[in-house]
Amino acid sequence: MKNVIISILSVFLLLGCNHTKDAPIAKVFHHNLYFSEVLNNTPFFTSKEDSLLFMEQYIDEWIMRKTLLSYAKKSLSQKEQNFNSKIELYKEQLLINEYLQKIIRDSSLYLVTNNELTNFLNKDIQDETPEYREMVKLNYIKLSVGSKHNKKVKELFFDVNNRVNALKQLEILCADTIEYYLDSEHWFYVDFIENELLFPFSEKIFFENKEQFEFIQGGYRYYVVILDKKRQLQTRNAFEDRKMAISLLQQEKKTSFYRNFQDSLVRKSLSEKNVFRFGLPNY
C-alpha cells in the first residue's frame, strides 16, 4: 500500500497544483481523503523525499483514525456518542487556560526578594563542607485530599506510556486551580524538596527505588514522578542552592498569583453587578 501511495503522491507532486479535479487519495467507508487536504497539511520540506514521507504518514494516520471512528459510531449508542457537555467544558477550560497563560507571561510578577530567598534557604549559604548530596529531577502535583480532580489527575500523571500528551492535558486541567511542578529540566537537591513538601523523599527514591508515588500530608494529596536521580560527593554550591530555591519560590508565587487573580476578577465582577449569586432554592 505504501508503494502505491508514494506513486500516487509522486504524480501529484510532479503535476503541482494545476489539477482540475481534486482526486481522493484514500477512502474509509464513506469518508474520502482528498489530495488537497494532504497537501494543505504538509509543511514545507527542502526535498521531495521528505514531503512524500510526511504525506505517507499523514495518510496512514488518517486511515487508522477514520477506521476506528467508523467502528466507534457503529458500536456506540447515540447517548454514548453525545459529548456536547464535555466538549463545551473542554472548550471553556482551553479559553480560561489561554487567558491565564497570557496574563502570567510577565516574569516580573514572580520576582523573588533576597529576604524571601534567605528565609527559604534557612542556612548559611556560604557553607563549603564537602558532602554527599542526593539530587532528583521530578514532577509533582498537589491537591486537596477531597479534590474532584484526584482520580483524573492520578490517571494522567502516572501514565508513563503517554507522558507528553498527559502533561499537556494536565496543564489544561490544573492550570487555574492546582499547585504543580511539571518542568523536566531542573535538578533539585532532595533535602530542598523534603523541606518544601515535608516528606522524606530520600527513603522512597534511594532505598525503595520508587519512580512514582503518592502521599498525603497536611490535608493535601501529592503525586510525584521521579524523572532522574543521582547521589554525588560535592561541595555545597551556594549558587546552585539559590537557583533551585528561586525556581521553587517562583512556582509558589505563580500559583498564588493564579488564585488571587481569579478571586479579584470575581470580586470586581460582583462589585460591577456583572455577577449575581441568588442562592439555592428550597427543596
C-alpha positions in Angstrom: 0.0 0.0 0.0 2.8 2.4 0.9 4.4 1.9 -2.6 1.1 2.7 -4.2 0.7 5.9 -2.1 4.2 7.0 -2.9 3.5 6.5 -6.6 0.2 8.5 -6.5 1.8 11.3 -4.5 4.8 11.5 -6.8 2.5 12.0 -9.8 0.6 14.8 -7.9 3.8 16.5 -6.9 5.1 16.4 -10.4 1.8 17.8 -11.7 1.8 20.5 -9.0 -1.4 22.2 -8.0 -2.8 22.7 -11.5 -5.0 19.6 -11.5 -8.6 20.4 -12.4 -10.2 17.8 -10.2 -9.3 17.0 -6.6 -8.8 13.3 -6.6 -9.3 11.1 -3.5 -6.1 9.6 -2.1 -7.8 7.2 0.3 -11.3 6.0 1.3 -12.6 4.5 4.6 -16.3 3.5 4.5 -18.0 6.8 3.4 -15.0 9.0 4.3 -12.8 10.3 1.5 -9.3 11.8 1.9 -8.5 14.3 -0.9 -5.1 15.3 -2.1 -5.8 18.9 -1.4 -6.2 18.1 2.4 -2.9 16.2 2.4 -1.2 19.0 0.5 -2.6 21.7 2.8 -1.4 19.9 5.9 2.1 19.2 4.6 4.7 21.6 5.8 7.5 22.9 3.5 10.4 20.4 3.1 13.5 21.0 1.0 13.4 17.6 -0.6 10.6 15.7 -2.4 11.5 12.6 -0.4 10.8 14.3 2.9 7.5 15.6 1.6 6.5 12.1 0.4 7.4 10.6 3.7 5.3 13.1 5.6 2.3 12.6 3.3 2.6 8.8 3.6 2.5 9.1 7.4 -0.4 11.5 7.2 -2.4 9.1 5.1 -1.7 6.1 7.3 -2.8 8.0 10.4 -5.9 9.3 8.6 -6.9 5.7 7.6 -6.4 4.5 11.2 -8.4 7.4 12.7 -11.3 7.1 10.3 -11.4 3.3 10.6 -11.6 3.5 14.4 -14.1 6.4 14.1 -16.4 4.4 11.8 -16.5 1.3 14.1 -17.0 3.5 17.1 -20.0 5.2 15.6 -21.5 1.8 14.6 -20.9 0.3 18.1 -21.9 3.2 20.4 -25.4 4.3 21.0 -26.5 7.9 20.4 -26.4 8.6 24.1 -22.9 7.2 24.3 -21.8 9.4 21.4 -23.2 12.6 22.9 -20.1 14.6 24.1 -21.6 18.0 23.9 -21.3 18.9 27.5 -17.8 17.5 27.8 -16.7 19.3 24.6 -18.2 22.6 25.9 -16.4 22.2 29.3 -13.2 21.4 27.5 -13.5 24.5 25.2 -14.2 26.7 28.3 -11.1 25.3 30.1 -9.0 25.9 27.0 -10.1 29.5 26.8 -9.5 30.1 30.5 -6.1 28.5 30.3 -5.1 30.5 27.3 -6.2 33.7 29.1 -4.3 32.9 32.3 -1.2 31.9 30.3 -1.3 35.3 28.6 -1.7 37.1 32.0 1.3 35.3 33.6 3.8 35.8 30.9 5.2 38.9 32.7 8.0 37.3 34.8 8.4 40.5 36.9 5.2 39.3 38.7 7.2 36.5 40.3 10.5 38.2 41.4 12.0 36.6 44.5 13.4 39.1 47.0 16.7 38.5 48.9 14.7 38.2 52.2 12.4 35.6 50.8 15.4 33.6 49.5 17.3 33.8 52.7 14.2 32.7 54.7 13.6 29.8 52.4 17.2 28.6 52.5 17.3 28.9 56.3 21.0 28.1 56.4 24.5 29.5 55.8 24.7 29.5 52.1 28.5 30.0 52.3 29.0 26.6 53.8 31.7 24.9 51.7 31.8 21.5 53.5 32.1 18.5 51.1 29.2 16.1 51.5 27.1 13.5 49.7 24.1 15.2 48.2 21.1 13.5 46.7 19.6 15.1 43.6 16.5 14.5 41.6 14.6 15.7 38.6 10.9 15.4 39.4 7.4 16.4 38.7 4.7 16.8 41.3 1.1 17.8 41.7 -0.5 18.9 45.0 -4.3 18.7 45.5 -6.6 18.9 48.5 -7.5 15.4 49.7 -11.1 15.8 48.7 -10.4 17.4 45.3 -12.7 16.2 42.5 -9.7 16.2 40.2 -7.8 13.5 42.1 -8.9 10.5 40.0 -8.3 12.1 36.6 -5.0 13.7 37.7 -3.6 10.5 39.0 -4.6 8.6 35.9 -2.9 11.1 33.6 0.1 11.9 35.8 1.1 8.2 36.2 0.6 7.4 32.5 4.2 6.5 31.7 3.4 5.4 28.1 1.8 8.6 27.0 3.6 11.2 29.2 3.9 14.0 26.7 0.2 14.2 25.9 -0.7 13.5 29.5 1.4 16.6 30.6 -0.4 18.7 28.1 -3.8 17.6 29.4 -2.6 18.1 33.0 -1.6 21.7 32.3 -5.0 22.4 30.9 -6.8 20.6 33.8 -4.6 22.0 36.5 -3.6 25.5 35.5 -6.0 27.6 37.4 -6.6 25.5 40.5 -3.8 23.2 41.4 -0.2 23.7 42.6 2.1 21.7 40.4 5.6 21.5 39.0 5.9 19.8 35.6 9.3 21.1 34.4 11.7 18.3 33.4 15.0 20.3 33.0 16.0 21.2 36.6 17.8 19.2 39.1 16.8 19.7 42.8 18.6 18.7 46.0 16.4 16.1 47.7 16.7 18.0 51.0 15.2 21.0 49.4 12.2 19.0 48.2 11.8 17.4 51.6 11.8 20.8 53.4 9.4 22.2 50.9 6.9 19.4 50.9 7.6 18.0 54.4 8.0 14.4 53.2 11.1 12.0 53.4 11.7 11.6 49.7 15.2 10.2 50.1 13.9 6.9 51.5 11.4 6.5 48.8 13.8 7.3 46.0 17.1 5.8 47.0 16.1 2.9 49.2 12.7 1.8 47.9 13.7 2.8 44.3 10.2 4.3 43.8 9.8 6.1 40.4 6.3 7.3 41.2 4.3 7.5 44.3 1.6 9.5 46.2 1.3 10.6 49.8 -1.0 12.6 52.0 0.5 15.4 54.1 -1.3 18.3 55.9 -4.7 17.8 54.2 -3.2 17.6 50.8 -2.5 14.7 48.4 0.7 14.7 46.4 1.5 12.8 43.3 5.2 12.5 42.5 7.1 11.2 39.4 10.9 10.8 39.6 12.4 11.5 36.2 16.1 11.0 37.2 18.2 10.8 40.3 21.9 10.9 41.4 24.0 10.9 44.5 27.4 12.5 44.5 30.1 13.9 46.7 30.4 17.6 46.2 30.9 21.0 47.9 27.7 22.7 48.8 27.2 25.2 46.0 25.7 28.4 47.1 24.7 29.5 43.5 23.0 26.1 42.8 21.1 26.3 46.1 19.9 29.7 45.3 18.9 28.8 41.7 16.9 25.8 42.9 15.3 27.8 45.7 14.3 30.6 43.3 12.7 28.2 40.9 10.5 26.7 43.7 9.6 30.1 45.1 8.7 31.4 41.7 6.4 28.4 41.2 4.8 29.2 44.6 4.3 32.8 43.6 2.8 31.8 40.2 0.3 29.5 42.0 -0.6 32.3 44.5 -1.0 34.8 41.6 -3.4 32.5 39.8 -5.6 32.2 42.8 -5.5 35.8 43.8 -6.1 37.0 40.2 -9.1 34.8 39.8 -10.6 35.9 43.1 -10.0 39.5 42.2 -11.8 39.1 38.9 -14.9 37.6 40.6 -14.9 40.4 43.3 -14.6 43.0 40.6 -17.5 41.5 38.6 -19.6 41.3 41.7 -19.0 44.9 42.5 -19.8 46.0 39.0 -23.1 44.0 39.1 -22.0 41.6 36.4 -22.2 38.6 38.7 -25.1 37.6 40.8 -25.5 34.8 43.3 -29.1 34.1 44.2 -28.7 31.1 46.5 -30.2 27.6 46.3 -33.9 27.1 46.1 -35.8 25.3 48.9 -36.3 21.6 48.3 
